Amino acid sequence: MKFWLPVLILFSCTFANAQTKSDEETVRTLPRAFCAAWAKHDGHELSAMMAEDVDFVTVRGVWLQGRANFEKYHSRLLTGRFRDATNTPLEIRVRFLRPDEAVVHWSWVIEGENSADGSSQPKRFGIMTMVARKTDKDWKVIVAQNTNAGPSVTEADDIDLPIRLPNATP
């Protein structure tokens, strides 16, 4: 009996901490929630999904530390040159690192962006990587890296990629 007690405790702890189908579904909603807040042009709502100490790197290489800086930056962006823009998730992939941490890769398309001078920009594609952590209440993004698509690369043509971005060339 002394042998089986630690084994039973180990298995019960493992199963109690295992991610659930509900966790995976919730993590999958993060990109859609991001885009829904974007559609409202609401930096505050967008920041609500971020952890207090989030590290977020934009497509232009701006490293935002903390939810307050994330909110300030995105509020300016969404009421400025992205005030008419939509951001739509294309593909979403989730991989759990631990039961309470997951990586979310998702591709997106942005349409309706304006440049600094107000001229309209062509639609563009990209991919974002988020690391999310489960809290007592919900899942929060703790780290994110957003990347614009570049020109197509022939070196990847015959590779089975988890997410392949559409050709951005008009």
Backbone bond lengths (Angstrom), bond angles and torsions (degrees), N, CA, C in turn:
res aa  C-N    CA-C-N  psi(-1)  N-CA   C-N-CA  omega(-1)  CA-C   N-CA-C  phi
1 M - - - 1.446 - - 1.524 110.78 -
2 K 1.340 117.14 -35.52 1.455 119.94 179.42 1.528 110.99 -61.00
3 F 1.312 117.32 -34.47 1.459 121.53 178.80 1.528 111.09 -68.76
4 W 1.303 119.19 -43.11 1.462 123.30 -172.86 1.522 113.89 -75.35
5 L 1.293 118.48 -27.80 1.460 120.91 -177.90 1.540 111.88 -60.78
6 P 1.349 119.47 -50.28 1.471 118.62 177.80 1.532 111.99 -62.35
7 V 1.320 117.66 -36.63 1.467 120.92 179.32 1.529 109.73 -64.27
8 L 1.316 117.76 -44.40 1.462 121.66 178.54 1.529 111.05 -63.11
9 I 1.317 116.64 -41.40 1.459 120.10 178.90 1.525 110.25 -64.42
10 L 1.316 116.60 -43.94 1.464 120.82 179.02 1.527 110.86 -59.59
11 F 1.331 117.74 -47.67 1.464 120.50 -179.53 1.513 112.02 -66.09
12 S 1.322 118.11 -39.81 1.462 119.42 -179.49 1.523 110.70 -66.92
13 C 1.337 118.19 -37.03 1.460 121.25 177.27 1.525 110.44 -67.57
14 T 1.316 116.65 -41.27 1.456 120.83 179.39 1.514 110.78 -61.46
15 F 1.316 118.34 -47.66 1.453 121.06 -179.11 1.521 111.57 -68.92
16 A 1.313 117.77 -34.93 1.461 120.83 179.62 1.525 110.99 -66.04
17 N 1.343 117.34 -31.03 1.453 120.99 -177.56 1.532 113.78 -95.70
18 A 1.308 117.62 -4.90 1.459 120.14 -177.17 1.521 110.27 -65.71
19 Q 1.354 115.91 142.51 1.451 118.09 177.43 1.517 109.16 -66.37
20 T 1.301 114.72 150.99 1.454 120.61 -178.15 1.520 109.41 -106.78
21 K 1.318 115.67 168.45 1.461 120.45 174.23 1.523 109.09 -59.69
22 S 1.317 116.07 -36.09 1.465 121.39 177.76 1.529 110.83 -62.14
23 D 1.342 117.39 -41.44 1.465 120.88 176.91 1.524 110.68 -60.54
24 E 1.323 116.42 -45.31 1.460 118.94 -179.66 1.523 110.87 -62.94
25 E 1.318 117.23 -42.99 1.469 120.32 178.16 1.523 110.86 -62.38
26 T 1.328 117.13 -40.67 1.459 120.83 179.43 1.523 111.06 -65.15
27 V 1.316 117.19 -44.24 1.461 120.79 179.02 1.529 109.76 -63.33
28 R 1.324 117.66 -37.89 1.466 121.50 178.14 1.527 112.43 -63.39
29 T 1.335 117.12 -23.93 1.468 119.44 -179.61 1.528 112.49 -79.60
30 L 1.321 118.65 -13.34 1.467 119.97 -177.27 1.538 112.65 -56.30
31 P 1.327 120.51 -48.41 1.467 118.92 178.04 1.533 112.72 -62.26
32 R 1.322 117.02 -38.12 1.470 119.60 179.00 1.532 110.61 -67.45
33 A 1.330 117.13 -38.03 1.468 120.50 177.22 1.533 110.20 -66.51
34 F 1.317 116.67 -39.16 1.462 121.72 177.05 1.530 109.29 -58.57
35 C 1.323 116.85 -47.64 1.461 121.42 -177.30 1.532 112.00 -71.47
36 A 1.324 117.61 -32.15 1.467 120.40 177.32 1.524 110.32 -66.28
37 A 1.334 117.32 -43.22 1.466 120.68 177.19 1.528 110.07 -65.82
38 W 1.333 116.08 -37.91 1.467 121.36 177.06 1.522 109.47 -60.38
39 A 1.320 117.48 -43.72 1.468 121.99 -178.63 1.530 111.51 -62.36
40 K 1.335 116.53 -29.74 1.472 121.11 176.80 1.526 111.26 -83.72
41 H 1.334 115.83 -7.83 1.461 122.71 -177.45 1.526 109.90 56.17
42 D 1.326 113.83 45.43 1.462 121.79 -173.96 1.522 110.21 -118.15
43 G 1.330 115.81 96.74 1.460 121.20 -179.66 1.518 113.11 -63.06
44 H 1.330 116.52 -31.88 1.466 119.70 178.86 1.530 110.20 -67.04
45 E 1.324 116.88 -47.50 1.470 119.61 178.25 1.525 110.79 -63.21
46 L 1.306 116.91 -39.06 1.464 121.24 178.84 1.525 110.30 -61.80
47 S 1.309 116.81 -40.05 1.468 120.30 -177.59 1.523 112.52 -73.58
48 A 1.318 118.00 -18.69 1.473 120.80 -177.41 1.526 112.31 -62.52
49 M 1.319 117.33 -24.65 1.465 119.73 -179.60 1.532 112.37 -85.97
50 M 1.331 116.16 -5.00 1.454 121.34 -178.43 1.531 110.34 -92.31
51 A 1.326 115.92 145.95 1.462 120.87 173.41 1.528 108.34 -68.41
52 E 1.298 116.13 156.72 1.471 121.13 179.52 1.525 111.14 -55.89
53 D 1.345 117.03 -36.70 1.466 121.32 -177.37 1.530 112.69 -106.37
54 V 1.334 117.18 32.20 1.463 121.79 -177.30 1.528 111.49 -57.43
55 D 1.327 115.56 145.38 1.464 123.95 168.38 1.519 105.82 -113.16
56 F 1.333 117.04 118.46 1.460 121.85 -175.84 1.521 108.66 -130.77
57 V 1.342 116.61 123.10 1.462 121.73 177.90 1.526 107.76 -107.74
58 T 1.343 115.51 122.55 1.463 121.35 -178.05 1.528 110.85 -77.75
59 V 1.332 116.03 172.27 1.464 120.75 179.10 1.525 112.12 -64.66
60 R 1.313 116.36 -19.51 1.467 120.27 178.94 1.520 112.71 -98.90
61 G 1.313 116.62 10.97 1.452 120.66 174.93 1.519 114.82 81.82
62 V 1.332 117.45 19.03 1.465 120.64 176.22 1.522 107.18 -86.05
63 W 1.325 116.63 119.61 1.464 121.88 -178.52 1.521 107.96 -95.22
64 L 1.326 115.49 109.26 1.459 122.17 179.89 1.518 108.80 -96.89
65 Q 1.315 116.52 126.87 1.467 120.66 177.34 1.517 108.64 -112.55
66 G 1.322 115.47 125.11 1.458 121.92 177.38 1.516 113.36 91.62
67 R 1.329 114.76 147.93 1.458 121.76 -178.50 1.534 111.75 -61.45
68 A 1.321 117.72 -38.97 1.468 120.04 -178.20 1.531 111.40 -61.63
69 N 1.337 117.32 -43.68 1.467 120.49 178.04 1.526 111.09 -68.67
70 F 1.324 116.76 -38.85 1.463 120.65 176.45 1.528 109.47 -58.44
71 E 1.340 116.67 -47.82 1.464 120.97 -178.30 1.528 111.78 -64.18
72 K 1.322 117.37 -45.14 1.469 120.99 -179.50 1.533 110.44 -59.65
73 Y 1.319 116.46 -47.63 1.463 121.47 -178.60 1.528 111.12 -62.65
74 H 1.333 116.68 -48.91 1.460 119.68 -176.21 1.526 112.63 -72.53
75 S 1.317 118.10 -30.16 1.467 120.26 174.07 1.524 109.99 -62.91
76 R 1.327 116.82 -42.43 1.468 120.42 177.18 1.527 110.61 -64.51
77 L 1.318 115.87 -45.59 1.459 121.56 -178.06 1.531 111.59 -61.60
78 L 1.334 116.00 -46.02 1.469 120.96 -174.05 1.518 113.43 -76.67
79 T 1.321 117.70 -16.01 1.462 119.92 174.37 1.525 110.53 -103.26
80 G 1.312 116.67 -1.57 1.463 123.24 178.55 1.518 110.36 -104.96
81 R 1.317 114.61 -118.89 1.469 119.11 -172.90 1.526 115.19 -69.89
82 F 1.344 117.37 -11.93 1.463 120.39 177.24 1.539 112.29 -106.05
83 R 1.340 117.58 15.06 1.465 120.51 -175.10 1.534 113.16 -62.00
84 D 1.325 117.76 -23.98 1.461 121.41 178.98 1.525 112.35 -110.45
85 A 1.317 116.75 6.46 1.464 120.92 -172.61 1.522 112.60 -86.89
86 T 1.320 113.67 149.76 1.462 121.13 170.66 1.519 108.15 -114.10
87 N 1.308 115.02 149.57 1.463 122.48 177.80 1.523 105.21 -128.19
88 T 1.306 117.16 119.52 1.453 121.47 -174.46 1.526 110.56 -120.79
89 P 1.334 117.97 126.61 1.471 119.00 175.63 1.531 109.89 -72.52
90 L 1.313 116.48 141.08 1.468 121.53 179.98 1.530 111.02 -104.83
91 E 1.319 116.57 -58.27 1.468 121.77 178.40 1.515 108.95 -131.62
92 I 1.328 115.78 144.95 1.462 121.04 -179.41 1.526 108.35 -130.40
93 R 1.327 116.40 129.32 1.466 122.71 175.98 1.517 108.64 -124.84
94 V 1.319 116.51 136.85 1.461 122.10 -179.22 1.519 109.31 -122.93
95 R 1.318 116.29 136.95 1.465 122.24 174.50 1.523 107.71 -136.37
96 F 1.311 116.86 122.47 1.457 120.80 178.43 1.522 109.97 -81.95
97 L 1.314 116.00 129.67 1.458 122.20 174.34 1.517 109.72 -87.38
98 R 1.310 114.75 -39.27 1.465 125.32 176.13 1.524 105.39 -146.01
99 P 1.306 118.44 169.50 1.469 118.67 178.98 1.528 113.67 -58.69
100 D 1.328 117.32 -25.46 1.459 119.82 -177.92 1.532 113.16 -111.02
101 E 1.340 118.21 11.62 1.460 122.25 176.89 1.518 110.38 -139.98
102 A 1.328 114.60 136.72 1.460 119.42 -178.60 1.520 110.02 -141.20
103 V 1.319 114.94 150.67 1.458 122.36 172.46 1.516 107.16 -103.82
104 V 1.327 115.83 132.25 1.458 121.87 178.28 1.524 107.22 -120.05
105 H 1.319 116.36 118.32 1.461 121.67 172.01 1.526 106.02 -104.98
106 W 1.317 116.40 131.79 1.467 118.07 177.38 1.525 110.88 -147.27
107 S 1.309 113.70 139.78 1.457 119.78 177.54 1.525 108.45 -94.39
108 W 1.325 115.11 155.40 1.459 120.62 -175.69 1.519 111.00 -146.31
109 V 1.332 114.85 162.73 1.460 122.41 170.11 1.526 107.35 -130.96
110 I 1.322 115.81 134.59 1.465 122.20 175.57 1.520 107.69 -113.09
111 E 1.333 114.21 131.31 1.461 121.07 176.38 1.521 108.47 -130.75
112 G 1.342 116.61 148.27 1.458 121.32 177.46 1.511 115.00 90.31
113 E 1.317 116.79 13.80 1.472 121.37 178.92 1.523 109.56 -75.16
114 N 1.322 116.25 145.01 1.463 122.36 173.29 1.519 109.11 -113.69
115 S 1.321 116.37 151.72 1.463 119.88 175.05 1.525 108.14 -82.49
116 A 1.309 116.75 177.42 1.469 121.86 -178.69 1.528 111.49 -59.08
117 D 1.344 117.79 -30.90 1.471 120.47 -179.79 1.536 112.32 -86.73
118 G 1.342 117.15 2.19 1.465 120.80 176.68 1.518 114.72 93.81
119 S 1.323 117.69 -6.38 1.467 119.24 179.41 1.528 110.14 -74.54
120 S 1.331 115.52 146.72 1.459 119.20 -177.69 1.527 110.92 -74.96
121 Q 1.319 114.08 147.00 1.462 121.96 -178.87 1.525 109.63 -109.04
122 P 1.318 117.66 151.60 1.473 119.10 176.77 1.532 110.64 -69.07
123 K 1.326 115.54 157.80 1.466 118.05 176.80 1.519 108.84 -60.12
124 R 1.324 114.36 152.56 1.466 118.84 178.03 1.513 109.84 -140.68
125 F 1.316 113.10 157.25 1.457 121.17 -177.47 1.519 109.59 -115.27
126 G 1.321 115.32 159.60 1.447 120.16 176.34 1.513 110.92 -167.39
127 I 1.300 114.13 -176.75 1.461 120.51 179.26 1.526 107.91 -140.29
128 M 1.318 115.45 138.01 1.460 120.96 178.50 1.519 108.68 -118.30
129 T 1.318 114.96 141.52 1.452 121.93 173.18 1.517 107.50 -114.52
130 M 1.327 116.23 126.13 1.461 122.01 177.90 1.520 108.83 -121.99
131 V 1.316 116.06 141.74 1.460 121.07 168.18 1.522 105.25 -110.30
132 A 1.319 115.77 124.46 1.464 121.01 -177.62 1.520 110.10 -117.24
133 R 1.323 114.83 146.70 1.462 120.95 179.27 1.519 108.64 -125.92
134 K 1.330 115.11 138.77 1.456 121.20 178.33 1.522 109.70 -80.32
135 T 1.325 115.65 129.41 1.457 121.41 175.91 1.528 107.63 -104.43
136 D 1.323 116.40 -173.26 1.465 119.54 176.71 1.530 111.70 -61.62
137 K 1.345 116.68 -29.90 1.462 120.66 -174.55 1.523 113.86 -103.16
138 D 1.333 117.00 -42.32 1.459 119.84 -173.53 1.527 110.42 -162.21
139 W 1.318 115.69 -170.40 1.457 121.80 178.69 1.522 108.76 -97.79
140 K 1.331 117.01 136.26 1.462 123.30 178.46 1.521 109.55 -125.12
141 V 1.322 116.34 144.04 1.460 121.89 176.11 1.528 107.70 -77.92
142 I 1.326 116.35 125.17 1.464 120.38 179.99 1.533 111.93 -103.62
143 V 1.341 116.64 -26.49 1.462 122.30 179.19 1.522 107.56 -147.82
144 A 1.333 116.23 140.80 1.468 119.88 175.49 1.518 110.01 -148.81
145 Q 1.316 115.54 146.91 1.468 123.80 175.75 1.519 106.86 -133.58
146 N 1.319 116.94 121.74 1.457 122.30 179.99 1.523 108.19 -107.61
147 T 1.320 116.85 138.70 1.458 120.92 -174.64 1.521 110.74 -137.60
148 N 1.330 116.40 129.69 1.455 121.53 173.38 1.523 109.83 -73.82
149 A 1.316 115.65 147.08 1.461 119.89 172.21 1.514 108.29 -72.35
150 G 1.295 115.63 145.43 1.458 121.08 175.48 1.512 108.68 -108.23
151 P 1.306 115.96 -164.98 1.468 118.78 175.96 1.525 109.81 -62.32
152 S 1.312 115.78 152.78 1.464 118.25 179.58 1.523 109.87 -61.93
153 V 1.320 115.13 149.40 1.459 120.65 -179.16 1.518 108.95 -119.09
154 T 1.304 116.74 123.51 1.460 120.64 -177.43 1.519 112.21 -73.05
155 E 1.342 117.09 -20.73 1.461 120.06 -179.57 1.526 112.48 -62.10
156 A 1.329 117.54 -20.23 1.469 121.11 -178.70 1.527 112.71 -102.61
157 D 1.332 117.40 4.36 1.469 120.11 -174.24 1.524 113.79 -56.89
158 D 1.320 118.24 -41.58 1.465 120.70 -175.63 1.532 112.82 -100.16
159 I 1.320 117.01 15.00 1.462 121.43 179.15 1.521 108.92 -100.39
160 D 1.321 116.31 135.73 1.460 121.57 178.06 1.526 108.61 -78.46
161 L 1.323 117.41 96.03 1.454 122.66 -177.15 1.523 110.30 -88.07
162 P 1.329 118.82 140.76 1.464 121.17 178.44 1.536 112.15 -60.81
163 I 1.331 116.13 -38.96 1.472 121.57 175.26 1.521 106.30 -135.56
164 R 1.314 116.02 125.22 1.455 121.24 176.69 1.525 107.13 -111.92
165 L 1.328 116.60 122.28 1.453 120.62 -179.32 1.523 110.24 -75.21
166 P 1.334 116.07 145.47 1.480 119.03 175.16 1.527 109.68 -61.89
167 N 1.300 115.61 157.04 1.460 120.88 177.66 1.521 107.80 -66.49
168 A 1.317 117.23 120.62 1.467 121.77 -176.16 1.513 112.70 -81.65
169 T 1.313 117.53 -7.87 1.461 120.63 -178.87 1.521 109.48 -73.31
170 P 1.360 117.33 126.06 1.476 119.91 -179.21 1.503 113.11 -66.20
